[in-house]
Amino acid sequence: MGHPWICLSNSGFYRDLRNLGFKTFESVIDESFDNITNNQLRIESTSAIIKELCCGDLKKFLSDSQSICKYNQQVLFELLPHVDKFPEQFIKFLREQIQ
């Protein structure tokens, strides 16, 4: 969508996004919450980052994040032609796991 985001997800989610070729906002915010395996602690740490952003200079955050957002849009556009192959590949993977 072209805007910065913070995702509350399982630990390692940001790492996995970077492995897919996306950039996260680690140069702008502290993403150490991504390494926290305890769900409650990860939620609390993520909430603290969001509160810190809301109390800070949001215009600066948006400006600092703009190049990352543009980059991620480009990566997404490059991946879109391959998305339709996912269901077939996933079903193949599941069948291989059953055998």
VOMI-57211 format. One line per 2 residues: number of its first residue (from 1); their letters; for each residue x, y, z of N, C-alpha, C, O. Coordinates in Angstrom, 1 decimal. Layout:
# residues N
NUM> a> X:Y:Z:X:Y:Z:X:Y:Z:X:Y:Z ~ ...
***
This chain:
# residues 99
1> mg> 0.8:-1.2:0.0:0.0:0.0:0.0:0.9:1.3:0.0:0.3:2.4:-0.1 ~ 2.1:1.1:0.1:3.0:2.3:0.1:3.2:3.0:1.4:3.6:4.2:1.4
3> hp> 2.8:2.4:2.5:3.0:3.1:3.8:3.7:2.1:4.7:3.6:0.9:4.6 ~ 4.4:2.7:5.7:5.0:1.8:6.7:4.0:1.1:7.6:2.9:1.5:7.7
5> wi> 4.5:0.0:8.2:3.6:-0.9:9.0:4.4:-1.5:10.1:5.6:-1.7:10.0 ~ 3.7:-2.0:11.1:4.3:-2.8:12.1:3.3:-4.0:12.2:2.1:-3.8:12.4
7> cl> 3.9:-5.2:12.1:3.0:-6.4:12.1:3.2:-7.1:13.4:4.4:-7.4:13.9 ~ 2.1:-7.5:14.1:2.2:-8.3:15.3:1.9:-9.7:14.8:0.8:-10.1:14.4
9> sn> 3.0:-10.5:14.8:2.9:-11.9:14.3:3.8:-12.8:15.1:4.3:-12.4:16.2 ~ 4.1:-14.0:14.6:4.9:-14.9:15.3:6.4:-14.4:15.2:6.7:-13.6:14.4
11> sg> 7.2:-14.9:16.1:8.6:-14.5:16.2:9.2:-15.0:14.9:9.0:-16.1:14.4 ~ 10.1:-14.2:14.3:10.8:-14.5:13.1:10.1:-14.1:11.8:10.6:-14.3:10.7
13> fy> 8.9:-13.5:12.0:8.1:-13.0:10.8:8.9:-12.0:10.0:9.0:-12.1:8.8 ~ 9.5:-11.0:10.7:10.3:-10.0:10.0:11.5:-10.6:9.3:11.9:-10.3:8.2
15> rd> 12.2:-11.5:10.0:13.3:-12.2:9.4:12.9:-13.0:8.1:13.6:-12.9:7.1 ~ 11.7:-13.6:8.2:11.2:-14.4:7.0:10.9:-13.4:5.9:11.1:-13.7:4.7
17> lr> 10.3:-12.2:6.2:10.1:-11.2:5.1:11.3:-10.8:4.4:11.4:-10.7:3.2 ~ 12.4:-10.6:5.2:13.7:-10.1:4.7:14.2:-11.3:3.8:14.8:-11.0:2.8
19> nl> 14.0:-12.5:4.2:14.5:-13.6:3.4:13.8:-13.7:2.1:14.3:-14.3:1.1 ~ 12.6:-13.2:2.0:11.8:-13.2:0.8:12.2:-12.0:-0.1:11.8:-11.9:-1.3
21> gf> 13.0:-11.1:0.4:13.5:-10.0:-0.4:13.0:-8.7:0.0:13.3:-7.7:-0.6 ~ 12.0:-8.7:1.0:11.5:-7.4:1.4:12.4:-6.7:2.4:13.2:-7.4:3.0
23> kt> 12.2:-5.4:2.5:13.0:-4.7:3.6:12.0:-4.4:4.7:10.8:-4.2:4.4 ~ 12.4:-4.5:5.9:11.6:-4.1:7.0:12.1:-2.7:7.5:13.0:-2.1:6.9
25> fe> 11.6:-2.2:8.6:11.9:-0.9:9.0:13.0:-0.8:10.2:13.0:0.0:11.0 ~ 13.9:-1.8:10.1:14.9:-1.9:11.2:15.8:-0.8:11.2:16.4:-0.5:12.3
27> sv> 15.9:0.0:10.2:16.8:1.2:10.2:16.1:2.4:10.9:16.7:3.4:11.2 ~ 14.7:2.2:11.1:13.9:3.3:11.6:13.4:3.0:13.0:13.3:3.9:13.8
29> id> 13.1:1.7:13.2:12.6:1.3:14.6:13.4:0.1:15.1:14.0:-0.6:14.3 ~ 13.3:-0.1:16.3:13.9:-1.3:17.0:13.0:-2.5:16.7:11.9:-2.6:17.3
31> es> 13.4:-3.4:15.9:12.7:-4.6:15.6:13.1:-5.9:16.4:12.9:-7.0:16.0 ~ 13.7:-5.6:17.5:14.2:-6.8:18.3:13.0:-7.6:18.8:13.2:-8.7:19.2
33> fd> 11.8:-7.0:18.8:10.6:-7.8:19.3:10.4:-9.0:18.4:9.8:-10.0:18.8 ~ 11.0:-9.0:17.1:10.8:-10.1:16.2:11.5:-11.4:16.7:11.2:-12.5:16.3
35> ni> 12.5:-11.2:17.6:13.2:-12.3:18.2:12.6:-12.9:19.5:13.1:-13.9:20.0 ~ 11.6:-12.3:20.0:11.0:-12.7:21.3:10.1:-13.9:21.0:9.1:-13.7:20.3
37> tn> 10.3:-15.0:21.6:9.5:-16.2:21.4:8.2:-16.2:22.3:7.2:-16.8:21.9 ~ 8.3:-15.5:23.4:7.2:-15.5:24.3:6.1:-14.5:23.8:6.4:-13.3:23.6
39> nq> 4.9:-15.0:23.5:3.9:-14.2:22.8:3.6:-13.0:23.6:3.5:-11.9:23.0 ~ 3.4:-13.1:24.9:3.0:-11.9:25.7:4.1:-10.8:25.7:3.8:-9.7:25.5
41> lr> 5.3:-11.3:25.8:6.4:-10.3:25.8:6.6:-9.7:24.5:6.9:-8.5:24.4 ~ 6.4:-10.4:23.4:6.5:-9.9:22.0:5.4:-8.8:21.8:5.6:-7.8:21.2
43> ie> 4.2:-9.1:22.3:3.1:-8.2:22.2:3.4:-6.9:22.9:3.2:-5.8:22.4 ~ 3.9:-7.0:24.2:4.2:-5.9:25.0:5.3:-5.0:24.3:5.3:-3.8:24.3
45> st> 6.3:-5.7:23.8:7.5:-5.0:23.2:7.0:-4.3:21.9:7.4:-3.2:21.6 ~ 6.2:-4.9:21.1:5.6:-4.3:19.9:4.8:-3.1:20.2:4.8:-2.1:19.6
47> sa> 3.9:-3.3:21.3:3.1:-2.2:21.7:3.9:-1.0:22.2:3.6:0.2:21.9 ~ 5.0:-1.2:22.8:5.9:-0.1:23.3:6.5:0.6:22.1:6.6:1.8:22.1
49> ii> 6.9:-0.1:21.0:7.4:0.5:19.8:6.3:1.4:19.2:6.6:2.6:18.8 ~ 5.1:0.9:19.1:4.0:1.7:18.5:3.7:2.9:19.3:3.5:4.0:18.8
51> ke> 3.7:2.8:20.7:3.5:4.0:21.5:4.6:5.0:21.3:4.3:6.2:21.3 ~ 5.8:4.5:21.2:7.0:5.4:21.0:6.8:6.2:19.7:7.1:7.4:19.7
53> lc> 6.4:5.5:18.7:6.2:6.2:17.4:5.1:7.2:17.5:5.2:8.3:17.0 ~ 4.0:6.8:18.1:2.8:7.8:18.2:3.2:9.0:19.0:2.6:10.1:18.8
55> cg> 4.1:8.9:20.0:4.5:10.0:20.8:5.6:10.8:20.2:6.0:11.9:20.7 ~ 6.2:10.3:19.1:7.3:10.9:18.5:6.9:11.7:17.2:5.8:12.1:17.1
57> dl> 7.9:11.9:16.4:7.7:12.7:15.2:7.3:11.8:14.0:8.1:11.2:13.4 ~ 6.0:11.6:13.9:5.5:10.7:12.8:5.8:11.2:11.4:6.0:10.3:10.5
59> kk> 5.9:12.5:11.2:6.3:12.9:9.9:7.7:12.5:9.5:8.0:12.1:8.4 ~ 8.6:12.5:10.5:10.0:12.1:10.3:10.0:10.6:10.0:10.7:10.1:9.1
61> fl> 9.2:9.8:10.8:9.1:8.4:10.6:8.6:8.1:9.2:9.2:7.2:8.5 ~ 7.6:8.8:8.7:7.1:8.5:7.4:8.1:8.9:6.3:8.3:8.1:5.4
63> sd> 8.8:10.0:6.5:9.8:10.4:5.6:11.0:9.4:5.6:11.4:9.0:4.5 ~ 11.4:8.9:6.7:12.5:8.0:6.8:12.1:6.6:6.3:13.0:5.8:5.9
65> sq> 10.8:6.3:6.2:10.3:5.0:5.8:10.0:5.0:4.3:9.8:3.9:3.7 ~ 9.9:6.1:3.7:9.4:6.2:2.3:10.2:5.3:1.3:9.6:4.7:0.5
67> si> 11.5:5.3:1.4:12.3:4.5:0.4:12.1:3.0:0.6:12.1:2.3:-0.3 ~ 11.9:2.6:1.9:11.6:1.2:2.2:10.3:0.8:1.6:10.1:-0.2:1.0
69> ck> 9.3:1.7:1.8:7.9:1.4:1.2:8.0:1.3:-0.3:7.4:0.4:-0.8 ~ 8.7:2.2:-1.0:8.8:2.1:-2.4:9.5:0.8:-2.9:9.0:0.2:-3.8
71> yn> 10.5:0.5:-2.2:11.3:-0.7:-2.5:10.4:-2.0:-2.3:10.3:-2.8:-3.2 ~ 9.6:-2.0:-1.2:8.7:-3.2:-1.0:7.6:-3.3:-2.0:7.2:-4.4:-2.4
73> qq> 7.1:-2.1:-2.5:6.1:-2.1:-3.6:6.7:-2.8:-4.8:6.1:-3.6:-5.5 ~ 7.9:-2.4:-5.1:8.6:-3.0:-6.3:8.8:-4.5:-6.2:8.5:-5.3:-7.1
75> vl> 9.2:-5.0:-5.0:9.4:-6.4:-4.8:8.0:-7.1:-4.9:8.0:-8.2:-5.5 ~ 7.0:-6.5:-4.3:5.7:-7.1:-4.4:5.2:-7.3:-5.9:4.7:-8.3:-6.3
77> fe> 5.4:-6.2:-6.7:5.0:-6.2:-8.1:5.8:-7.3:-8.8:5.3:-7.9:-9.8 ~ 7.0:-7.5:-8.5:7.8:-8.6:-9.1:7.4:-10.0:-8.7:7.5:-10.9:-9.5
79> ll> 6.8:-10.1:-7.5:6.4:-11.4:-7.0:5.0:-11.8:-7.5:4.6:-13.0:-7.6 ~ 4.1:-10.8:-7.8:2.8:-11.0:-8.2:2.6:-12.0:-9.3:1.6:-12.9:-9.2
81> ph> 3.4:-12.0:-10.4:3.1:-13.0:-11.4:3.3:-14.5:-11.0:2.9:-15.4:-11.6 ~ 4.0:-14.7:-9.8:4.3:-16.0:-9.3:3.3:-16.5:-8.3:3.3:-17.6:-7.9
83> vd> 2.4:-15.6:-7.8:1.5:-15.9:-6.7:0.5:-17.0:-7.1:0.1:-17.9:-6.3 ~ 0.1:-17.1:-8.4:-0.9:-18.1:-8.8:-0.4:-19.5:-8.8:-1.1:-20.4:-8.8
85> kf> 0.9:-19.6:-8.7:1.6:-21.0:-8.6:1.6:-21.5:-7.1:1.8:-22.7:-6.9 ~ 1.3:-20.7:-6.2:1.4:-21.1:-4.8:0.5:-22.2:-4.4:1.0:-23.2:-3.8
87> pe> -0.8:-22.2:-4.7:-1.7:-23.3:-4.3:-1.2:-24.6:-4.8:-1.2:-25.6:-4.1 ~ -0.8:-24.7:-6.1:-0.3:-25.9:-6.7:1.0:-26.4:-6.0:1.1:-27.6:-5.7
89> qf> 1.9:-25.5:-5.7:3.1:-25.9:-5.0:2.9:-26.3:-3.6:3.5:-27.2:-3.1 ~ 1.9:-25.7:-2.9:1.6:-26.0:-1.6:0.9:-27.4:-1.5:1.3:-28.2:-0.6
91> ik> 0.0:-27.7:-2.4:-0.6:-29.0:-2.4:0.4:-30.1:-2.7:0.4:-31.2:-2.1 ~ 1.4:-29.8:-3.6:2.4:-30.8:-3.9:3.3:-31.0:-2.6:3.6:-32.2:-2.3
93> fl> 3.6:-30.0:-1.9:4.4:-30.1:-0.7:3.6:-31.0:0.3:4.2:-31.8:0.9 ~ 2.3:-30.7:0.5:1.5:-31.5:1.5:1.5:-33.0:1.1:1.6:-33.8:2.0
95> re> 1.3:-33.2:-0.2:1.3:-34.6:-0.6:2.6:-35.3:-0.4:2.6:-36.5:0.0 ~ 3.7:-34.6:-0.6:5.0:-35.2:-0.3:5.2:-35.5:1.2:5.9:-36.4:1.6
97> qi> 4.6:-34.7:2.0:4.8:-34.9:3.5:4.0:-36.1:4.0:4.3:-36.7:4.9 ~ 2.9:-36.4:3.3:2.0:-37.5:3.7:2.6:-38.8:3.3:2.5:-39.8:4.0
99> q> 3.4:-38.8:2.2:3.9:-40.1:1.7:5.0:-40.6:2.6:5.6:-41.6:2.3
***
